[in-house]
Amino acid sequence: MHTSLSLATITCAIALTSSAHANLRITEAMSSSGTGGTPDWFEITNYGASTVDLTGWRMDDGSFNLAASVALGGVLSISAGQSLIFIESAAGAGVSSFAAFWGFSAAQIGFYSGAGVSLGSGGDGVGLFDSGGSLVTQVSFGAATTGSSFFYGYDALGAIDASYNGLISSTGSIGTQITAPSVNALANIGSLGSAIGTVPTPGAIALLGLAGLVTRRRR
């Protein structure tokens, strides 16, 4: 009986860890910059339990069409609990100036470029494809408020929080997140580099699953 429980526990842990591995979500997007002007950008956050290799990953705008997608560049992986920014910039030429404008490390910024992937200020979306061509996460948004990003919040299992589904940012607090103008104070508001909601620590999802299994076994 103890052997059976151990095998079941191990199997459950492997399955839960695997499902969390690529649990990436789009957590912010900017389709209309304000004064000072920066490129369109979006943020992704790893809600999974381990690092995700981003080699071969792609993005598309609101058509969510793999055939029309373009490659992500500049960042090779995303750690558990980490958030990264991807800006529209040919060969990453705008990464340094973007980092200086918002006041954080260029190491957190990737890039993309190509025909038809600019984010429309009148309404658009972002879709993210893994190296196998599967659509991993997508968001849609309406007309932009110039200089404000759209926010998306998720729970610890990666499900969308209706309260933060495309919320337009303003200076202050949104959930657990602090939103503020760029360091240049040029009417661009966002919360780059971190996500709204609770990002699970590595292994947390698996441990929750194991706790449930043990509870059921004791009954």
N, C-alpha and C positions, 0 to 999 in steps of 0.2 A: 504494500500500500504506500509506503514511504517512497519507493522507487517510482511508482506511478505518479505520485504528486510531484516529484522532482522533475520528471520528464515533461509533465504537463506545464509546470512552472517555467522551465527553460524554453519550451515551444512558444508559450505565451509571450515571454520576454522578447524572443527573437522576432516574432510577428509584430509586436507593438513597436519595437525599435525600428524595424524596417518601414512600417507605415509612417512613422514620424520623420524618417530620414530626409525625405524630399517635401516636407510640409512647409513649403515656402508660400508667402502671401504678399501681395502688393498692399502696402500700408499707407502710401501717400503719392500724390501726383500733382504736378503743376503744369497747366496748359496755357497760362497767360501771365507772364511776369509783369511786374510793375516797374516803377522808375528804376533806372539803372540797367534793367534788362539782363536776364540770364536765360540760357537755353531751356526748352522743355525738359522736364525730368520726372522720374518716378522713383519710389523707394520700395525695396523688397526686404522682408524680414524672415529669418529662419525660425519657425516655431517648432522645428524638429529637435531630435535628441543628439544629432551629430552633424559634423561638417558636410556640406553638399558641394560636390565638384560642379562648377558652372561651365566647364569646357563644352562647347557645342550648343549652349543654350541660346535661345533667340526670343525676340519680342516682335509684336505687331501692335498696331493701334486698334481702334474699335471694330475692325473687320474680323479680328481674331482668326486670321487666315495664315496657316503655316507657309503656304506658297508665297505669300506677300511679306513674310517676316524677314527681319534682318538680325545679324549676329550681335551678341553682347560681347564687349571687349573690355580690356583693362583690369578686370578683377577675375581671378581664377577660381575662387571658392568663397563660401560664406559659412562662418562658424555657427554653431548652435546659439540661438539668442541674439545673433548679430543682425544689424540692419545695414544695407548698402544703398547708395544712390547711383542711378544710371542717367546720364544726361545725353541729349541729342548733340553730338559733336563729332565731326569727321576725324577719325584717327585719334580722338581724345585731345585735340588741340585746345579745347576750352576748359579742361579739367582744373588746371592750376588757378585760373582766374575765377572759376566757379567756387573752388574751395576758399579762396581769399574773400570772396563776396559774402559767403555764408559763415566763414570763420571756423572751419574744421579741416581735418586731415584729407589730403588728396588721395591717400591710400584707401579711403572709404568710397571712392567714386569710380565707376565704370562709365562706359559710353556705348552709343549706338548711332548709326546714321544710315540713310538710304532713302530712296524715293517712296513717298507716300506714308511715312511713319511719323510725321510731325503731328503733335497733339492739337486738335482743333479747339479754339477757345469757345466756339459755339456749342460744343458737346462732342465727346469722343470716348475713348477707352484705352486700356492697355491690357494686353494678354502676354503671358510668359510661357514659352515652350521649353521642355527639357531636351536633352541631346537625342532622345528617341522620337521627338516630334509630338509628344503629348502635351496638351494644354494643361498646365499645372495650376495656374491662377489667373483670374481676370477681374477687372473692375470696369465699370462704366460711369460716366459723369455727364452732367448737363452743362449749360453755359457757365463759364468761369466768372468769378469775381476777380478782376485784374489785381495781380499781386498776392493772391491768397491760394494756398494749396487745397486740395481735397484730401480728407483724412478717411482712413478705413481702419476700424478696430475689430479685433478677433478675440475669442476666448482661448484658453490654454490648449484646446484641441484643434484650433484653427478655424472654427466656425465664425461667420460674420456676426458682429454685434450690430443690430439694427439701429442703435443709437448713434453709431459712428460709420454709417454706410454712405460715404461720399460727403461727409460733413465739411462745409467750407470753413477754413481756419480763420481765427481772429486772435489778436493778442490776449493771452491769458491762459487758463487751464481748460483742457478738454479731457475729461476722465482723469487718468493718471499722467497725462502728457502736458508739458508746458510749451505753448506756442509763443513765438517772439519774432520781431523783425530781424532781418539780416543784420550783420554787424555794421553795415554801412548805413543802416537806418533809412533805406530808400524804398519804403512802402512795399516790401516783399516779406510776407509772413509765412512761416512754416516751422516744422519741428524735425529737421533733417537728422538722420543718424540714429533715431530710436523710434520705437513703435508704440502705439496705444494698446493698452491691455496687458495681460500677464503672459510673458513669454516663458514657457517652462524651462527649468534648468535641465541639463543633459540627464536623461534617464528618468525624469520625473513621470512621464507618461507611462513608461513601462512599469514603474513601481506602483502607480495607481492601479494598473491592470492586475499586477501580482497580488496586491492587497485584496482586491475583489475576489480573485481566485481562491486565496487562502480562506477568506470569510465563508465562501460557498462550501469549501471542503469541510470546514469545521461543523457546519450545520448537518 
